């Protein structure tokens, strides 16, 4: 597309450079026998091959202009809004059973509105490669083990278990392919019951984010 724009500019510049101004050439004819000299101004006509070349260039410019406009229209139609979300859990503590979806209820960013903060599920608006990242925070000697799931396929998991007290966190980042309409969510693993998640404004938050990084 850039090459065509450059070519279009060159063609226009060339046509302008070979344009002929009226009155540039003056031919003087002198007569003998004391007749008064006659001066005639006229605009010379271009040779036929040059005129054909210019006409061809003009047509090429028109064709490129039409094609460029078509490309711009197509590009505008293909442009999509950004697809990204980020949601957190605030001021809550839960004990989850196995294979339970974790709902990150407080939305920070949700461009495109493809994340549902009522059920914790993201729905892909189009086919492509998506980036997901999440953090889960526990408390004391409790544990919280989670996994990213896309259409019931486990992508990867993370969690934390500590005997040192405090509020330790586990975090993970992942890329995965999704088809249009696929669902993605974070859930507890099926290995143990009693997953305990802690979140407070005064401690590290539990959050979930997603972003379309490559459209297909």
C-alpha positions in Angstrom: 0.0 0.0 0.0 2.9 2.4 0.8 4.5 1.6 -2.6 1.3 2.6 -4.4 1.1 5.9 -2.5 4.7 6.7 -3.4 4.0 5.8 -7.1 0.9 7.9 -7.1 2.9 10.9 -5.9 5.6 10.3 -8.5 3.1 10.2 -11.3 1.4 13.4 -10.2 4.8 15.2 -10.0 5.8 14.0 -13.4 2.6 15.2 -15.1 3.0 18.6 -13.5 6.6 18.8 -14.7 5.7 18.2 -18.3 2.7 20.6 -18.5 3.1 23.3 -21.1 2.2 27.0 -20.4 0.6 29.0 -23.1 2.7 31.8 -24.6 6.1 30.3 -23.7 7.3 29.9 -27.3 7.3 32.9 -29.7 8.1 32.6 -33.4 9.1 35.7 -35.4 8.7 35.7 -39.1 10.5 38.5 -41.2 9.4 39.5 -44.7 11.5 41.1 -47.4 10.9 44.2 -49.4 10.5 46.4 -46.4 7.4 44.6 -45.2 6.7 44.9 -41.5 7.8 42.0 -39.5 5.0 39.9 -38.0 5.3 38.3 -34.6 2.9 35.4 -33.8 2.4 33.9 -30.4 1.2 30.3 -30.3 1.1 27.3 -28.0 3.1 24.4 -29.4 1.3 21.0 -29.5 2.9 18.1 -27.9 4.2 15.2 -30.0 1.7 12.4 -30.3 3.9 9.8 -28.4 4.3 12.3 -25.5 0.6 13.1 -25.3 -0.2 9.4 -25.2 2.3 8.8 -22.4 0.8 11.7 -20.4 -2.8 10.4 -21.0 -1.6 6.9 -19.8 -0.1 8.4 -16.7 -3.2 10.3 -15.9 -5.3 7.1 -16.3 -2.8 5.3 -14.0 -3.1 8.0 -11.4 -6.9 7.7 -11.5 -6.8 3.9 -11.2 -4.4 4.2 -8.3 -6.6 6.7 -6.6 -9.6 4.4 -6.8 -7.5 1.4 -5.6 -6.1 3.5 -2.7 -9.6 4.6 -1.6 -10.8 0.9 -1.8 -7.9 -0.1 0.4 -8.7 2.6 2.9 -12.3 1.7 3.0 -11.4 -2.0 3.6 -9.0 -1.1 6.4 -11.7 1.0 8.1 -14.1 -1.9 8.0 -11.6 -4.4 9.4 -10.6 -2.1 12.3 -12.0 -3.4 15.6 -12.1 -1.9 19.0 -9.5 -3.0 21.6 -10.2 -6.3 23.4 -8.9 -6.2 26.9 -10.2 -6.5 30.5 -8.9 -6.4 34.0 -11.0 -7.3 37.1 -10.1 -7.8 40.8 -11.6 -9.1 44.0 -11.9 -6.6 46.8 -12.5 -7.0 50.5 -13.6 -10.6 50.4 -12.5 -14.0 51.6 -13.9 -17.2 50.2 -13.4 -20.9 50.7 -14.0 -22.7 47.3 -14.8 -26.2 46.5 -12.9 -28.1 43.7 -13.5 -27.0 40.1 -15.2 -23.7 41.1 -15.1 -20.7 38.9 -13.5 -17.7 40.7 -15.5 -14.5 40.0 -13.4 -11.3 39.9 -16.3 -9.0 40.5 -14.7 -5.5 40.4 -14.0 -4.4 36.8 -11.1 -2.0 36.3 -11.0 -2.2 32.5 -13.4 -4.0 30.1 -12.9 -2.6 26.6 -15.5 -4.4 24.4 -17.4 -5.7 27.4 -16.4 -9.3 26.7 -15.7 -10.1 30.4 -18.7 -10.9 32.6 -18.2 -9.9 36.2 -21.3 -11.8 37.3 -20.0 -15.3 36.3 -16.3 -14.6 35.9 -16.2 -15.8 32.2 -14.6 -14.1 29.2 -16.0 -14.7 25.7 -13.6 -14.2 22.8 -15.1 -11.8 20.2 -12.9 -13.1 17.4 -10.3 -15.7 16.5 -6.8 -15.0 17.6 -4.0 -15.3 20.2 -4.9 -14.0 23.7 -2.8 -13.2 26.7 -4.2 -14.0 30.2 -2.7 -13.3 33.6 -4.0 -13.7 37.0 -3.0 -13.5 40.7 -4.6 -15.3 43.7 -3.9 -14.4 47.3 -4.2 -16.7 50.2 -3.9 -16.3 53.9 -1.8 -18.0 56.6 -1.4 -21.8 56.2 -4.3 -22.1 53.8 -3.8 -22.9 50.2 -5.4 -21.7 46.9 -4.6 -23.6 43.7 -6.1 -22.3 40.4 -6.0 -22.9 36.6 -6.9 -21.1 33.4 -9.5 -23.0 31.4 -10.5 -22.4 27.8 -13.6 -24.4 26.6 -12.9 -27.0 29.3 -9.3 -27.4 28.3 -6.8 -26.7 31.1 -4.1 -24.3 29.8 -1.9 -23.8 32.9 -2.3 -23.3 36.6 -0.8 -21.5 39.6 -1.4 -21.1 43.3 0.2 -20.8 46.7 0.6 -22.7 49.9 2.6 -21.3 52.8 3.1 -22.2 56.5 4.7 -18.9 57.3 1.5 -16.9 57.7 0.8 -13.6 56.1 -0.9 -13.3 52.7 1.2 -14.9 50.0 0.2 -14.8 46.3 0.6 -17.0 43.3 0.6 -15.5 39.8 0.7 -16.8 36.2 0.8 -15.4 32.6 -0.2 -17.4 29.6 -0.8 -17.2 25.8 -3.4 -19.3 24.1 -5.3 -19.6 20.9 -9.1 -19.0 20.9 -11.8 -19.3 18.4 -14.6 -16.8 18.1 -17.1 -17.5 20.9 -14.7 -19.5 23.0 -15.0 -19.1 26.8 -12.1 -18.6 29.3 -12.2 -18.5 33.1 -10.1 -19.1 36.2 -11.2 -21.9 38.5 -9.9 -23.9 41.5 -8.2 -27.2 40.7 -9.8 -30.6 41.4 -6.9 -31.9 43.5 -8.0 -30.7 46.9 -11.1 -29.1 48.5 -11.0 -26.1 50.7 -9.2 -23.5 48.5 -9.1 -20.3 50.5 -8.8 -16.9 48.7 -8.2 -13.7 50.6 -8.5 -10.2 49.2 -8.4 -6.8 50.9 -7.6 -3.3 49.9 -4.8 -3.4 52.5 -3.1 -6.5 51.0 -2.2 -7.8 47.5 -5.3 -8.2 45.4 -6.5 -11.2 43.4 -7.0 -10.1 39.8 -7.6 -11.5 36.3 -6.8 -9.9 33.0 -7.0 -10.7 29.3 -6.0 -9.1 26.1 -6.2 -9.9 22.3 -2.6 -9.7 21.1 -2.9 -11.2 17.6 -6.0 -11.2 15.4 -6.4 -14.0 12.9 
